[in-house]
C-alpha cells in the first residue's frame, strides 16, 4: 500500500494505516490465506466506498484495479500460494 499520496505517514487507526498493517501480515505464511481473504474484503470496501458512487461499471468509475485485486485475493485465499509461497521457496 505504501505511503499516502501526499508523502506523509499514515496516522494510527486510519483506513490507510489498517490497509498497510493487513498487507504487512499478508507476508507471513502462517496467516497467508486468512490475510488474503481480509485483503479481498478490503478491496471490496475500497471499491464500494470510493469507486461505485461514481458509476455502476468499474470501467466507467475507475475501479477496475480494486475489482481485479479483490478477486485475485479471493482466489489466493481459496487456492493458497502454492509454488509462489515462501515455504515452497525455502523447501527448494
C-alpha beads as a LAMMPS data file, in Angstrom:
LAMMPS data file: protein, C-alpha beads

92 atoms
91 bonds

1 atom types
1 bond types

-500.0 500.0 xlo xhi
-500.0 500.0 ylo yhi
-500.0 500.0 zlo zhi

Masses

1 110.0

Atoms # bond

1 1 1 0.000 0.000 0.000
2 1 1 2.906 2.327 0.658
3 1 1 2.749 5.953 1.652
4 1 1 -0.315 8.165 1.459
5 1 1 -0.482 10.190 -1.770
6 1 1 0.957 13.345 -0.205
7 1 1 4.082 11.552 1.093
8 1 1 3.214 11.785 4.799
9 1 1 2.984 8.787 7.099
10 1 1 -0.388 7.289 7.893
11 1 1 -1.914 8.139 11.249
12 1 1 -2.627 5.278 13.640
13 1 1 -6.072 3.743 13.129
14 1 1 -6.875 5.371 9.784
15 1 1 -8.022 3.292 6.820
16 1 1 -4.682 3.569 5.053
17 1 1 -2.843 2.548 8.239
18 1 1 -5.097 -0.511 8.658
19 1 1 -4.531 -1.412 4.999
20 1 1 -0.779 -1.233 5.486
21 1 1 -0.931 -3.460 8.558
22 1 1 -3.076 -6.018 6.709
23 1 1 -0.726 -6.069 3.757
24 1 1 2.202 -6.479 6.127
25 1 1 0.596 -9.534 7.736
26 1 1 -0.002 -10.954 4.263
27 1 1 3.741 -11.508 4.014
28 1 1 3.643 -14.069 6.860
29 1 1 2.929 -17.566 5.515
30 1 1 1.169 -18.783 8.661
31 1 1 -1.664 -16.300 8.174
32 1 1 -1.453 -16.150 4.386
33 1 1 -4.927 -17.393 3.446
34 1 1 -6.725 -15.526 6.205
35 1 1 -4.902 -12.302 5.376
36 1 1 -5.668 -12.768 1.662
37 1 1 -9.368 -13.163 2.490
38 1 1 -9.290 -9.998 4.597
39 1 1 -7.476 -8.148 1.795
40 1 1 -10.202 -9.246 -0.644
41 1 1 -12.704 -7.625 1.692
42 1 1 -10.513 -4.531 1.938
43 1 1 -10.553 -4.179 -1.849
44 1 1 -14.333 -4.684 -1.931
45 1 1 -14.762 -1.925 0.650
46 1 1 -12.424 0.335 -1.325
47 1 1 -14.454 -0.274 -4.474
48 1 1 -17.851 0.377 -2.896
49 1 1 -16.646 3.318 -0.817
50 1 1 -14.660 5.217 -3.430
51 1 1 -15.476 3.956 -6.917
52 1 1 -19.069 2.701 -7.038
53 1 1 -20.623 6.091 -6.145
54 1 1 -19.103 7.483 -9.370
55 1 1 -20.982 4.982 -11.555
56 1 1 -22.124 1.369 -11.804
57 1 1 -19.477 -0.195 -14.069
58 1 1 -15.829 -0.465 -12.945
59 1 1 -14.599 0.777 -16.321
60 1 1 -16.577 3.990 -16.014
61 1 1 -15.841 4.689 -12.338
62 1 1 -12.106 3.856 -12.320
63 1 1 -12.483 0.852 -10.038
64 1 1 -11.084 -1.849 -12.322
65 1 1 -7.940 -2.397 -10.251
66 1 1 -9.923 -2.667 -6.996
67 1 1 -12.210 -5.294 -8.547
68 1 1 -9.310 -7.248 -10.054
69 1 1 -7.373 -7.251 -6.785
70 1 1 -10.495 -8.225 -4.853
71 1 1 -10.989 -11.326 -6.986
72 1 1 -7.272 -12.159 -7.071
73 1 1 -7.062 -12.049 -3.273
74 1 1 -10.248 -14.107 -3.037
75 1 1 -8.756 -16.742 -5.354
76 1 1 -5.483 -16.662 -3.436
77 1 1 -7.344 -17.192 -0.146
78 1 1 -9.054 -20.290 -1.567
79 1 1 -6.162 -21.798 -3.554
80 1 1 -3.205 -20.760 -1.398
81 1 1 0.171 -19.505 -2.532
82 1 1 1.395 -22.813 -3.916
83 1 1 4.743 -22.565 -5.698
84 1 1 4.950 -18.797 -5.043
85 1 1 4.888 -19.141 -1.250
86 1 1 7.902 -18.527 0.952
87 1 1 7.511 -22.075 2.314
88 1 1 7.860 -23.539 -1.195
89 1 1 10.875 -21.324 -1.825
90 1 1 12.537 -22.416 1.434
91 1 1 11.990 -26.117 0.709
92 1 1 13.996 -25.952 -2.553

Bonds

1 1 1 2
2 1 2 3
3 1 3 4
4 1 4 5
5 1 5 6
6 1 6 7
7 1 7 8
8 1 8 9
9 1 9 10
10 1 10 11
11 1 11 12
12 1 12 13
13 1 13 14
14 1 14 15
15 1 15 16
16 1 16 17
17 1 17 18
18 1 18 19
19 1 19 20
20 1 20 21
21 1 21 22
22 1 22 23
23 1 23 24
24 1 24 25
25 1 25 26
26 1 26 27
27 1 27 28
28 1 28 29
29 1 29 30
30 1 30 31
31 1 31 32
32 1 32 33
33 1 33 34
34 1 34 35
35 1 35 36
36 1 36 37
37 1 37 38
38 1 38 39
39 1 39 40
40 1 40 41
41 1 41 42
42 1 42 43
43 1 43 44
44 1 44 45
45 1 45 46
46 1 46 47
47 1 47 48
48 1 48 49
49 1 49 50
50 1 50 51
51 1 51 52
52 1 52 53
53 1 53 54
54 1 54 55
55 1 55 56
56 1 56 57
57 1 57 58
58 1 58 59
59 1 59 60
60 1 60 61
61 1 61 62
62 1 62 63
63 1 63 64
64 1 64 65
65 1 65 66
66 1 66 67
67 1 67 68
68 1 68 69
69 1 69 70
70 1 70 71
71 1 71 72
72 1 72 73
73 1 73 74
74 1 74 75
75 1 75 76
76 1 76 77
77 1 77 78
78 1 78 79
79 1 79 80
80 1 80 81
81 1 81 82
82 1 82 83
83 1 83 84
84 1 84 85
85 1 85 86
86 1 86 87
87 1 87 88
88 1 88 89
89 1 89 90
90 1 90 91
91 1 91 92
